[in-house]
Amino acid sequence: MTHAGTYDFAPETAPLDDRILGTVEEFRCDCRSAAWDRTIAFFWAVSVGVTIGTVAWWGVVSVG
């Protein structure tokens, strides 16, 4: 790393350990993003399900 804070790094010339660590870190970032997307989708689905269930329940209660 230079003093300017930039990386002087060419992946094709890096030792194998650095390549593996870089790949693992990239994979971890992708997994975190995918996990976050799944979490948001889950809560969105639960919210929609609760909304539909509540409307349907009120429909049954108001008719009866």
Backbone as JSON, one array per atom type, in Angstrom:
{
  "sequence": "MTHAGTYDFAPETAPLDDRILGTVEEFRCDCRSAAWDRTIAFFWAVSVGVTIGTVAWWGVVSVG",
  "N": [[0.85, -1.17, 0.0], [0.57, 2.19, -0.82], [1.63, 5.46, 0.35], [-0.4, 7.17, -0.25], [-2.65, 5.78, 0.17], [-3.61, 4.02, -1.66], [-3.86, 0.86, -3.35], [-1.19, -1.04, -4.55], [-1.56, -3.43, -6.36], [-1.65, -6.29, -8.21], [-3.71, -8.75, -9.14], [-3.02, -11.04, -10.65], [-0.32, -11.39, -10.22], [-0.04, -11.86, -7.58], [0.82, -13.69, -4.59], [-0.35, -17.04, -4.0], [-1.78, -17.34, -1.56], [-2.68, -14.71, -1.03], [-4.37, -14.35, -3.19], [-6.33, -16.26, -2.66], [-7.34, -15.32, -0.19], [-8.33, -12.84, -1.04], [-10.33, -13.68, -2.8], [-12.0, -15.09, -1.05], [-12.81, -12.99, 0.63], [-14.22, -11.41, -1.2], [-16.28, -13.19, -1.81], [-17.5, -13.37, 0.7], [-18.54, -10.77, 0.94], [-20.42, -10.83, -1.15], [-22.12, -12.8, -0.14], [-23.06, -11.61, 2.2], [-24.56, -9.54, 1.12], [-26.49, -10.99, -0.31], [-27.71, -12.36, 1.78], [-28.81, -10.23, 3.17], [-30.65, -9.32, 1.25], [-32.37, -11.54, 1.16], [-33.37, -11.43, 3.75], [-34.79, -8.99, 3.76], [-36.69, -9.61, 1.78], [-38.04, -11.69, 3.07], [-39.22, -10.39, 5.32], [-40.82, -8.58, 3.95], [-42.58, -10.34, 2.64], [-43.83, -11.51, 4.87], [-45.09, -9.25, 5.92], [-46.91, -8.61, 3.86], [-48.42, -10.96, 3.89], [-49.55, -10.85, 6.47], [-51.08, -8.54, 6.19], [-52.92, -9.28, 4.14], [-54.13, -11.45, 5.43], [-55.3, -10.12, 7.64], [-57.15, -8.39, 6.37], [-58.78, -10.31, 5.14], [-59.75, -11.64, 7.41], [-61.18, -9.57, 8.66], [-63.1, -9.26, 6.7], [-64.52, -11.67, 6.95], [-65.44, -11.44, 9.59], [-67.03, -9.12, 9.44], [-69.1, -9.93, 7.75], [-70.27, -12.01, 9.14]],
  "CA": [[0.0, 0.0, 0.0], [1.38, 3.41, -0.87], [1.27, 6.46, 1.36], [-1.65, 7.83, -0.66], [-3.77, 4.94, 0.57], [-4.06, 3.18, -2.76], [-3.21, -0.44, -3.39], [-0.4, -1.44, -5.71], [-1.85, -4.86, -6.3], [-2.09, -6.93, -9.44], [-4.11, -10.09, -8.69], [-2.35, -12.12, -11.37], [1.05, -11.57, -9.73], [-0.08, -12.04, -6.13], [1.0, -15.05, -4.1], [-1.6, -17.8, -3.96], [-2.51, -17.04, -0.33], [-3.37, -13.43, -1.19], [-5.48, -14.56, -4.14], [-7.39, -17.01, -1.96], [-7.95, -14.41, 0.78], [-9.11, -11.86, -1.79], [-11.53, -14.36, -3.31], [-12.87, -15.37, 0.1], [-13.41, -11.72, 1.07], [-15.22, -11.03, -2.2], [-17.4, -14.11, -1.62], [-18.19, -12.96, 1.93], [-19.32, -9.57, 0.63], [-21.57, -11.27, -1.94], [-23.03, -13.54, 0.73], [-23.72, -10.66, 3.09], [-25.56, -8.84, 0.33], [-27.57, -11.93, -0.61], [-28.42, -12.62, 3.04], [-29.61, -9.04, 3.46], [-31.77, -9.34, 0.31], [-33.31, -12.57, 1.61], [-34.02, -10.94, 4.97], [-35.77, -7.98, 3.34], [-37.77, -10.32, 1.08], [-38.8, -12.44, 4.07], [-40.06, -9.46, 6.08], [-41.83, -8.06, 3.02], [-43.58, -11.4, 2.45], [-44.59, -11.62, 6.12], [-45.95, -8.06, 6.01], [-48.01, -8.78, 2.9], [-49.26, -12.05, 4.4], [-50.32, -10.35, 7.62], [-52.06, -7.59, 5.66], [-53.97, -10.05, 3.46], [-54.84, -12.2, 6.47], [-56.12, -9.2, 8.42], [-58.27, -7.96, 5.52], [-59.68, -11.46, 4.98], [-60.39, -11.87, 8.7], [-62.2, -8.52, 8.84], [-64.19, -9.58, 5.78], [-65.31, -12.76, 7.54], [-66.09, -10.92, 10.8], [-68.07, -8.15, 9.1], [-70.22, -10.65, 7.13], [-70.92, -12.84, 10.16]],
  "C": [[0.89, 1.23, 0.0], [0.91, 4.38, 0.21], [-0.03, 7.17, 1.02], [-2.87, 6.99, -0.3], [-4.32, 4.09, -0.56], [-3.28, 1.88, -2.76], [-2.42, -0.59, -4.68], [-0.49, -2.95, -5.78], [-2.36, -5.34, -7.65], [-2.43, -8.37, -9.08], [-3.35, -11.22, -9.38], [-0.93, -12.36, -10.89], [1.09, -11.81, -8.22], [0.25, -13.48, -5.76], [-0.36, -15.74, -3.95], [-2.42, -17.49, -2.71], [-3.31, -15.75, -0.45], [-4.55, -13.56, -2.15], [-6.65, -15.24, -3.45], [-8.1, -16.09, -0.98], [-8.8, -13.36, 0.09], [-10.4, -12.45, -2.31], [-12.51, -14.64, -2.19], [-13.55, -14.09, 0.57], [-14.48, -11.25, 0.09], [-16.47, -11.9, -2.05], [-18.2, -13.73, -0.37], [-19.05, -11.73, 1.68], [-20.56, -9.94, -0.16], [-22.59, -11.97, -1.06], [-23.77, -12.6, 1.67], [-24.83, -9.93, 2.35], [-26.75, -9.74, 0.05], [-28.38, -12.22, 0.65], [-29.31, -11.43, 3.39], [-30.83, -9.0, 2.54], [-32.81, -10.36, 0.73], [-34.06, -12.12, 2.86], [-35.1, -9.92, 4.64], [-36.95, -8.66, 2.66], [-38.64, -11.08, 2.07], [-39.74, -11.51, 4.84], [-41.14, -8.84, 5.2], [-42.94, -9.08, 2.83], [-44.44, -11.57, 3.7], [-45.56, -10.44, 6.25], [-47.15, -8.18, 5.09], [-48.96, -9.87, 3.38], [-50.13, -11.61, 5.56], [-51.41, -9.39, 7.14], [-53.22, -8.32, 4.99], [-54.8, -10.83, 4.48], [-55.76, -11.31, 7.29], [-57.34, -8.74, 7.63], [-59.27, -9.09, 5.37], [-60.43, -11.73, 6.29], [-61.48, -10.83, 8.95], [-63.38, -8.75, 7.9], [-65.1, -10.65, 6.34], [-66.09, -12.24, 8.75], [-67.24, -9.98, 10.44], [-69.29, -8.81, 8.46], [-70.99, -11.41, 8.2], [-71.47, -12.0, 11.23]]
}
